[in-house]
């Protein structure tokens, strides 16, 4: 019997059960004597075990069976619940979550080995003391470390690779085995590893890696990965290139200087064979990737309230009625035909607007789905760092398009980790400052017009702008005169520059920095913005503003000569008229005094190289756009009006063009480009 048809149901239900288990475990840690919580975990483990057994997932079945047995022993009083048992149950949860993620990615449980975890559970069920077992295993590890002081590489060579190494040695090319070890606080491991590979590929040739590149891209590795690498660079230069990348804790490099004993391959024929094998290997990898993508579609589901579906069905019924009216109107040949058609078209317009709203609501999911993972993360971090942290969440029922929800998780994880690790002081420092010994991280979400705002706020030390200025000067990002002209907000925003925070001193001084360039780029890829409010000694607040949807938006349609452009309405503050005589030049930038403030002007036609563009003079139309607290005025030729538009991608050939976020198809079949007003700043 083919069970793959039930995979989607299994994944959805397992995710729901695991989410519930996570919340119960957090409660159980504070209320270990609450039998209702124990019963709930027993029930969840039993349910997942039954589902996994039916699907043939033996690893999940085995693990949940042992969890169920342990819960039974606790419920009957044979085993006393304590902090160590809760920690192991959290380990079980992590393993189950990884199995489910593997099923989403490739339809299989994956290679995760939980035998040691199952043995721990069996040991506890038999009445053993886990602490004494940990002490014994720790001493064995320490003994092994003393015996093996030198670094051991695990990367291995096949016959083809050995021959290639020998040929490279003959050609005076340096061959290195590189072990890259990430910082333990690194959350976006795939992003950091991509930067490493990108750097290496620009300076030489990556021959192989362990684990494989696909696993590294999917973050299926711990904190380190190994690479076999050919380059003309020397070992010291290579080390310096890699160690300066953010969140790289250590780089171990070993040079291969002597030939390896192998069966020598014939030059011509074997080079062809080698090439063929590499091509075959790459095609297999591509095939695996395609299969992964194909399977991954399984999890792209949304659970919808039945009332929303009923509303959708009613609106579709209305469309059918309108279709009939239009057909009947077409058969009429009297004076009332025109009036009837106008009424029908107005009715159609109302229904399509309602239909759009209904479809939007079907796509919307509460941010609670993303927020639910953070209490566990905060719990683990506070234990690791020895800090008392209170996580306060609000607005979990705020709804966002599911596409946005899927992408916003990693940036939020990074910001929360930064708040706890670098923003909030240790207990002794907080007490000395007159603060509560436990720090607070507030995570909020709320709707604001056509956007959703998510805030991450802490009551830690805040960001030291003077320290950032000094580092910007020391590391030659800016000169002293340039730094002196920056506002406080512009100084703080330096932290979002790629490469600004590669040195750990930035984190120690400012409390922020590592990885914020990755966070910013991720949020901006969702057409969102991120800002920072901070008070030294009081704390910091990161404000993320995201569009409700990435598919359909309200836009202002404008013209530049004969070309039509769309500007997203949520980025527009107002529309006004100015006279060219009031324009001044400040540091090669056109500005105008507007409502008592200096407003920078942007001649959009010049930036976009509009055909037959001429500089406007006299009275000019200005669309005032905003990005956080910043404002600028876009000079346009004419306004067409507000319009609801469907965003279309420009395709991979035109991907990444500055200032342009996409395109939309107009009613006459023409194409209008959508301006990314954030990039104009």
C-alpha positions, 0 to 999 in steps of 0.5 A, a space after each residue: 500500500 502506498 502511504 505517501 498519499 497520507 504524508 501531508 496529513 501526517 506532517 500537518 498533524 505531527 506539527 500540531 502535536 509537537 507544537 502542543 508538546 513544546 508548550 506543555 514541556 515549558 509549563 512542566 518545567 515550572 510545575 513538575 508535579 502537575 499530573 495533567 501535564 504528564 498525561 498530556 505528554 503521554 497522550 501526544 507521544 502515544 498519538 505520534 507513535 500510532 501515526 508513525 507506526 502506521 506510516 512505517 517510520 520506525 525511528 519516530 515510533 521507537 523514540 515515542 514508545 520510550 517516551 511513552 514508557 517513561 511517562 508511564 513510570 513517572 505517572 505511576 510514581 516509579 520515577 520522580 520528575 526532575 530538571 534532568 528528565 525535562 531536559 531529556 524530554 526536550 531533546 526528544 522533542 528536538 529529535 522528533 522535530 528534526 525527523 518531521 523536517 526531514 520528511 518535509 524536505 525529502 519524504 524520509 526520516 533522515 539519518 539522525 541517530 537517536 539510539 543514545 537518546 533511546 538508551 537514556 530513556 531506557 536507563 531512566 525507566 529502569 531507575 538509573 541516575 542520569 547525572 552519574 552516567 553523564 559524569 562517567 561519559 564526561 571523564 571518558 571524553 576528557 581522557 580521549 581529548 588528552 590522548 588526541 591533542 592534535 586536530 583530526 580531519 574526517 574528510 576522505 579521498 577517493 582514487 580520483 581525488 587522490 590523482 587530482 591532488 598529485 597532479 596539482 602538486 606537480 603544477 605548484 598549486 596549493 592543496 588545503 584541507 580546511 575545517 571551518 568552525 562557526 560561532 556557537 551563537 550563529 543562527 543563520 548557519 547556511 547564510 554564513 557557510 554560503 559566504 565562506 564558499 563564495 569567498 573560496 570560489 573567488 580565490 580558488 577551487 572547492 573540490 569537495 566538502 563534508 558534509 555535502 554542499 546540499 546538506 550544508 545549504 539545508 543547515 544539516 550540519 552542526 557547527 563545522 564543515 570541512 573542505 578540500 580546496 585548491 588555490 594559489 594563495 598561501 596558508 596564512 593569507 587563506 586563514 586571514 580571508 576566512 577568519 574575518 567573516 562574521 560568526 566564524 570562531 575558528 579556521 583550521 587549515 592543513 596543507 597537503 604537501 606530499 603525493 599520495 600513493 595511488 594507482 596512477 590514472 592514464 592522462 587522456 582517457 582517465 581525465 575524461 572518466 573523471 570528468 564524466 564521473 563529476 558530471 554524473 555526480 553533479 546530475 545526481 545531486 541536481 536530481 536529488 535537489 529536484 526531488 527534494 523540491 518536489 516533496 517539499 510541496 507536500 507541506 505547503 498547506 494552510 488550515 482554513 476556518 470553515 466560515 472563510 471558505 463559506 464566504 469564498 463560496 458565496 462570492 463565487 456564486 455571486 460571480 456566476 450570477 453576474 456572468 448570467 446577467 452579462 449574458 442576458 444583457 448582451 442579448 438585449 437590444 433596447 435603451 435600457 441595455 447600457 444602463 443595465 451593463 453599467 450597473 452589472 459592471 459596478 456590481 462586478 467591481 464590488 464582488 471582485 474586491 470582496 473576493 480579493 479580501 476573502 482570498 487574502 483572509 484564506 492565505 492569512 495565518 496568525 504570527 503565533 505560529 512563528 512566535 510559539 518557537 521562541 519560549 523554548 529558545 529563550 529558556 535554553 539560552 537563559 540556562 546556557 548564559 546563566 541569565 534570568 530572562 522573562 519573555 513577554 509576547 503580545 499580538 500573537 493573533 495578528 495575521 500575516 500572509 503565510 509567505 511572510 510568516 515562513 520567511 520571518 522566523 530566522 531574522 526574529 531568532 537572530 534578534 532575540 538571541 542578540 537581545 539576550 546574549 549581548 543586550 541584556 547584562 548579567 545578573 550582577 551588573 543589572 543589580 549594580 545598575 538598580 535593575 531587576 536581576 532578570 532581564 525582559 525581552 518583549 516580542 510584539 506584533 500588531 497591524 498598522 494600515 497595510 503593514 504588520 509591525 513586529 517589535 523585539 525590545 529588551 531592557 538591557 544596556 542599549 547601543 553605545 553610538 560613540 563606540 560605533 563611531 570609533 570603530 567606523 573610524 578605526 576600521 576605515 569605514 568612514 573618516 572623522 569628518 564623515 562620522 561627525 556629520 551623521 545623526 544618532 540614527 545614522 550611526 546606529 544604522 552602520 551596524 546593518 552594513 555588511 562586514 561592519 561587525 566582523 570583529 567581535 569587539 563590535 558586539 562587546 562594545 555596542 551589544 549588537 552587530 553580528 549578523 545584522 546585515 543578514 537580518 536586514 537583507 532578509 527583511 528587505 527581500 520581503 519588501 519590509 524595513 527594519 529600524 532601531 530605537 535605543 537608549 544607552 543603559 535602558 535598552 533597545 527596540 528593533 522595529 520590523 515593518 512588513 507588508 500584509 501580503 506579497 501578492 496584491 497591493 494598493 499602488 499609486 500609478 504615475 507617469 514619466 513621459 510615456 512610461 507608467 510606473 507604480 509606487 506602493 501606497 503604504 510607502 507614500 505619505 502625501 502628494 504635493 506641488 512644489 516650484 522649481 525656484 524653491 529648490 536648493 543644492 546641499 552636498 550635490 543633493 537637490 532639496 526643498 524646504 517643505 513644512 518647515 523641514 528639509 526634504 531631499 528630492 529624487 528625479 525618478 525619470 533621471 534615475 530610471 533613464 526614462 526615454 526623452 527625460 527632461 528636467 522639470 521646471 516651474 510647478 512640479 508634482 511631488 510624491 512624498 515617500 517615507 522609510 521609517 523616520 526618513 522622508 524624500 520627494 519623488 518628482 513625477 510628470 502626472 498622476 493616474 490614480 490609486 489602483 489595486 495591482 498584482 505583483 509579478 516577478 521580472 524573472 530570473 534574467 532581470 532579478 535583482 535590478 535596483 529600484 525595481 521591485 517587480 511589474 504589473 499588467 495593466 488593463 490594456 495589456 501593457 506592463 508597468 514597473 513597480 518602484 521599490 521606494 525603500 531603495 531610493 533612500 
